[in-house]
Amino acid sequence: MQMKTSQVATVIMTTLSIRNLTKRYGNVTALEKFSLEIRSGEFMVLLGPS
């Protein structure tokens, strides 16, 4: 008799996804091709000047 192997699927939900974001202030590029993905249950902190 053959036994079947059961597989458990893990689903990871993306809460926030940013891809290739560029931010300019006139001729000044503050951010270029920024990508970020935060998944459900993760905690993320971005620090910088305000």
C-alpha positions in Angstrom: 0.0 0.0 0.0 1.3 3.5 -0.9 1.1 6.3 1.6 0.3 9.8 0.4 2.5 12.6 1.7 0.5 15.5 2.9 1.8 19.0 2.2 1.1 22.1 4.2 0.8 25.3 2.1 1.9 28.6 3.8 0.2 31.7 2.6 2.0 34.9 3.2 -0.1 38.0 2.9 1.6 41.3 1.7 0.2 44.3 3.6 2.2 47.0 1.8 4.1 46.8 -1.4 6.1 49.7 -3.0 8.1 49.1 -6.2 10.5 51.5 -8.0 9.3 54.6 -6.2 11.2 57.8 -7.2 10.7 61.2 -5.4 12.1 64.4 -6.7 12.1 68.0 -5.4 12.8 70.1 -8.5 16.2 69.0 -9.8 17.0 67.1 -6.6 16.3 63.3 -6.5 15.6 62.4 -2.9 14.7 58.7 -3.6 15.3 56.7 -6.7 13.9 53.2 -7.5 13.0 52.4 -3.9 11.2 49.1 -3.3 9.7 47.8 0.0 7.5 44.9 0.9 6.0 44.5 4.3 4.2 41.2 5.1 1.3 40.6 7.5 2.7 40.4 11.0 5.9 42.2 10.3 6.9 45.5 12.0 8.9 48.1 10.1 10.4 51.4 11.1 11.8 53.9 8.7 14.0 56.6 10.3 15.2 59.8 8.8 15.1 63.6 9.1 11.6 65.1 9.5 
